[in-house]
Amino acid sequence: EPPTATSTKVERRAHTQLARYADRCGLTPRERDVLALMLEGKDNQNIASALMLSLGTVKAHVHNIYRKADVTSRQQLLQSFWKED
């Protein structure tokens, strides 16, 4: 489906927000990659496949993201991400 002005605007905001959030939390470049896929709703196995990583490595990155963002679940992470402006 072709992008609409609204979806492009949301994607731009998400990209800008990702950079700001990752900087604030001190995420590594790979953790940023993992976070971006988490924000797309991908599970750990799909993230591992997309980034050509082992499942254990993805789990370690997710754990580090949670720790750095001071959250304990994906739901909390998403809430923390989207409330930031």
C-alpha positions as CSV (number, residue, x, y, z in Angstrom):
1,E,0.0,0.0,0.0
2,P,1.5,3.4,-0.9
3,P,2.4,5.7,2.0
4,T,0.0,8.4,2.9
5,A,1.0,11.8,4.3
6,T,-0.2,10.6,7.7
7,S,1.8,7.4,7.7
8,T,4.9,9.2,6.5
9,K,4.5,11.8,9.2
10,V,4.1,9.1,11.9
11,E,7.2,7.3,10.5
12,R,9.2,10.5,10.6
13,R,8.1,11.2,14.2
14,A,9.0,7.6,15.2
15,H,12.4,7.9,13.6
16,T,13.2,11.2,15.3
17,Q,11.8,9.9,18.6
18,L,13.9,6.7,18.3
19,A,17.1,8.7,18.0
20,R,16.2,10.9,20.9
21,Y,15.0,8.1,23.2
22,A,18.1,5.9,22.3
23,D,20.4,8.8,23.2
24,R,18.6,9.5,26.4
25,C,18.9,5.9,27.5
26,G,22.4,5.5,26.2
27,L,21.6,2.6,23.8
28,T,24.3,1.1,21.6
29,P,23.8,1.1,17.8
30,R,22.7,-2.6,17.9
31,E,20.3,-1.9,20.8
32,R,18.8,0.8,18.7
33,D,18.3,-1.7,15.9
34,V,16.6,-4.1,18.2
35,L,14.4,-1.4,19.7
36,A,13.3,-0.2,16.2
37,L,12.1,-3.8,15.5
38,M,10.5,-4.1,18.9
39,L,8.6,-0.9,18.1
40,E,7.4,-2.5,14.9
41,G,5.9,-5.3,17.0
42,K,8.4,-8.0,16.2
43,D,9.0,-10.7,18.7
44,N,12.5,-11.9,19.7
45,Q,12.7,-14.7,17.1
46,N,11.7,-12.3,14.3
47,I,14.2,-9.7,15.5
48,A,16.9,-12.4,15.5
49,S,16.1,-13.4,12.0
50,A,15.9,-9.9,10.7
51,L,19.3,-8.9,12.2
52,M,20.9,-12.3,11.7
53,L,21.6,-12.7,15.4
54,S,21.1,-15.7,17.8
55,L,18.0,-15.6,19.9
56,G,20.2,-15.4,23.0
57,T,21.9,-12.3,21.7
58,V,18.6,-10.7,21.0
59,K,17.4,-11.5,24.5
60,A,20.5,-10.0,26.0
61,H,20.0,-6.8,23.9
62,V,16.3,-6.6,25.0
63,H,17.4,-7.1,28.7
64,N,19.9,-4.3,28.3
65,I,17.3,-2.0,26.7
66,Y,14.9,-2.7,29.6
67,R,17.6,-1.9,32.1
68,K,18.7,1.3,30.4
69,A,15.1,2.5,29.9
70,D,14.2,1.5,33.5
71,V,11.3,-0.7,32.5
72,T,10.4,-4.4,33.0
73,S,8.2,-5.2,30.0
74,R,7.6,-4.4,26.3
75,Q,4.4,-2.7,27.3
76,Q,6.2,-0.4,29.7
77,L,8.9,0.2,27.1
78,L,6.3,1.3,24.5
79,Q,4.6,3.5,27.0
80,S,7.9,5.1,28.0
81,F,8.9,5.6,24.3
82,W,5.7,7.2,23.1
83,K,5.1,9.4,26.1
84,E,8.5,11.1,25.6
85,D,8.4,14.3,23.7
